[in-house]
Amino acid sequence: MKWLITGAGGMVASDLRNALAARGEDFLPLTRSDLDITDSRAVTTAVVDAQPSIIVNCAGYTRVDDAESNERLANAINGSSVELLAEAANAAEALLVHISTDFVFDGRSQRPYDINDRTGPLSVYGRSKLLGEHAASHARKHVIVRTSWLFGTSGPNFVEAIRGQIQKGTNPLRVVNDQRGRPTYTSHLADAIIRIANLDARGMIHYADEPECTWYDFARAIVEELGSDIAVKPVSTEDFTRPATRPAYSVLSTERYERLTGVRPESWREGLREYLENRG
Ligand SMILES: NC(=O)c1ccc[n+]([C@@H]2O[C@H](COP(=O)([O-])OP(=O)(O)OC[C@H]3O[C@@H](n4cnc5c(N)ncnc54)[C@H](OP(=O)(O)O)[C@@H]3O)[C@@H](O)[C@H]2O)c1
């Protein structure tokens, strides 16, 4: 089995590369400078040359707030490029694994979002990712893995934002307590992607670490694990105006993942400990 990874310089891709290397898998990681997924001819050539059996699209326009003023670019990278990857996957008879987000939901649910729940993105980023989901579904063999609140050793993330605030001497830390989701360690996500791809599963699957919490709960855990005595104060979303609207509740149900794999999602708290050990 040969894997081709797009956006191979990113946070999820880095852990996927490590996980595949540890398993002795044959994979071709293509960073943005190796392959720009908006370039139709380059996508076709890369896939024809590599003849992969699995293409994992880790490329994306991921700056949620910047997307509000860069809609065209966000749609091109997160939407139309995925169409190119689906076509290339079909020509190579490869499985396309595409990564999507909890931000395709409107956050009004009272219970964890199921794979078939109605979407209703609140931001340009969310809408561009929804375009990507539709595009990925045009691959005859496809899996769309929705995930949430990622942190990993190879990218800027919430853990580093909190650490940065502590280092700056901010006290107390003010963190929103009215957005709920499921933080996910990218190394756990990488393992889940490999497990899903090996199952030959198709369609939509949610993977996120356990349990659900708010950003405030997550921040408190980070502060505790860092051994800091800084105070963490819960605040509401209204206290933090940001360009992009986030869903208030974006807890993903991982029921299908658990049923298909027979494995429960990992704990983000364990992931956080491993992250801090690895990143220092
Ligand atoms: N981060 C989260 O909390 C989160 C949550 C849910 C879902 N996701 C999804 O998870 C996936 C991976 O995200 P991540 O957190 O690993 O993001 P990331 O670290 O920003 O990685 C994305 C990678 O895509 C590359 N890229 C951007 N435009 C490209 C293009 N035109 N052609 C090829 N590569 C391109 C980026 O390169 P440059 O750095 O050079 O631009 C970067 O290396 C994305 O689909 C994202 O939407 C993320």
PDBQT file of the ligand as one rigid body, heavy atoms in Angstrom, charges set to zero:
ROOT
HETATM    1  N1  LIG A 301      -6.104  22.905  13.506  1.00  0.00    +0.000 N 
HETATM    2  C1  LIG A 301      -7.323  22.539  13.925  1.00  0.00    +0.000 C 
HETATM    3  O1  LIG A 301      -7.731  22.805  15.067  1.00  0.00    +0.000 OA
HETATM    4  C2  LIG A 301      -8.216  21.754  13.002  1.00  0.00    +0.000 A 
HETATM    5  C3  LIG A 301      -9.449  21.294  13.486  1.00  0.00    +0.000 A 
HETATM    6  C4  LIG A 301     -10.259  20.523  12.656  1.00  0.00    +0.000 A 
HETATM    7  C5  LIG A 301      -9.847  20.212  11.373  1.00  0.00    +0.000 A 
HETATM    8  N2  LIG A 301      -8.652  20.680  10.914  1.00  0.00    +0.000 N 
HETATM    9  C6  LIG A 301      -8.252  20.334   9.537  1.00  0.00    +0.000 C 
HETATM   10  O2  LIG A 301      -7.102  19.498   9.593  1.00  0.00    +0.000 OA
HETATM   11  C7  LIG A 301      -6.357  19.628   8.382  1.00  0.00    +0.000 C 
HETATM   12  C8  LIG A 301      -4.880  19.807   8.721  1.00  0.00    +0.000 C 
HETATM   13  O3  LIG A 301      -4.771  20.969   9.529  1.00  0.00    +0.000 OA
HETATM   14  P1  LIG A 301      -3.453  21.366  10.339  1.00  0.00    +0.000 P 
HETATM   15  O4  LIG A 301      -3.931  21.826  11.670  1.00  0.00    +0.000 OA
HETATM   16  O5  LIG A 301      -2.423  20.299  10.209  1.00  0.00    +0.000 OA
HETATM   17  O6  LIG A 301      -3.072  22.671   9.498  1.00  0.00    +0.000 OA
HETATM   18  P2  LIG A 301      -1.648  23.269   9.110  1.00  0.00    +0.000 P 
HETATM   19  O7  LIG A 301      -0.618  22.956  10.136  1.00  0.00    +0.000 OA
HETATM   20  O8  LIG A 301      -1.956  24.693   8.761  1.00  0.00    +0.000 OA
HETATM   21  O9  LIG A 301      -1.285  22.455   7.804  1.00  0.00    +0.000 OA
HETATM   22  C9  LIG A 301      -1.863  22.726   6.567  1.00  0.00    +0.000 C 
HETATM   23  C10 LIG A 301      -0.772  22.570   5.531  1.00  0.00    +0.000 C 
HETATM   24  O10 LIG A 301      -1.368  22.788   4.248  1.00  0.00    +0.000 OA
HETATM   25  C11 LIG A 301      -0.413  23.519   3.496  1.00  0.00    +0.000 C 
HETATM   26  N3  LIG A 301      -1.063  24.202   2.384  1.00  0.00    +0.000 N 
HETATM   27  C12 LIG A 301      -1.744  25.371   2.378  1.00  0.00    +0.000 A 
HETATM   28  N4  LIG A 301      -2.130  25.665   1.127  1.00  0.00    +0.000 NA
HETATM   29  C13 LIG A 301      -1.668  24.668   0.327  1.00  0.00    +0.000 A 
HETATM   30  C14 LIG A 301      -1.722  24.414  -1.058  1.00  0.00    +0.000 A 
HETATM   31  N5  LIG A 301      -2.343  25.256  -1.897  1.00  0.00    +0.000 N 
HETATM   32  N6  LIG A 301      -1.135  23.304  -1.546  1.00  0.00    +0.000 NA
HETATM   33  C15 LIG A 301      -0.510  22.444  -0.702  1.00  0.00    +0.000 A 
HETATM   34  N7  LIG A 301      -0.399  22.623   0.608  1.00  0.00    +0.000 NA
HETATM   35  C16 LIG A 301      -0.985  23.730   1.129  1.00  0.00    +0.000 A 
HETATM   36  C17 LIG A 301       0.177  24.505   4.487  1.00  0.00    +0.000 C 
HETATM   37  O11 LIG A 301       1.392  25.030   3.993  1.00  0.00    +0.000 OA
HETATM   38  P3  LIG A 301       1.828  26.528   4.415  1.00  0.00    +0.000 P 
HETATM   39  O12 LIG A 301       2.039  26.475   5.913  1.00  0.00    +0.000 OA
HETATM   40  O13 LIG A 301       3.071  26.747   3.633  1.00  0.00    +0.000 OA
HETATM   41  O14 LIG A 301       0.690  27.422   4.047  1.00  0.00    +0.000 OA
HETATM   42  C18 LIG A 301       0.377  23.585   5.692  1.00  0.00    +0.000 C 
HETATM   43  O15 LIG A 301       1.616  22.914   5.631  1.00  0.00    +0.000 OA
HETATM   44  C19 LIG A 301      -6.983  20.805   7.627  1.00  0.00    +0.000 C 
HETATM   45  O16 LIG A 301      -7.836  20.284   6.641  1.00  0.00    +0.000 OA
HETATM   46  C20 LIG A 301      -7.823  21.507   8.690  1.00  0.00    +0.000 C 
HETATM   47  O17 LIG A 301      -8.924  22.194   8.122  1.00  0.00    +0.000 OA
HETATM   48  C21 LIG A 301      -7.823  21.435  11.700  1.00  0.00    +0.000 A 
ENDROOT
TORSDOF 0
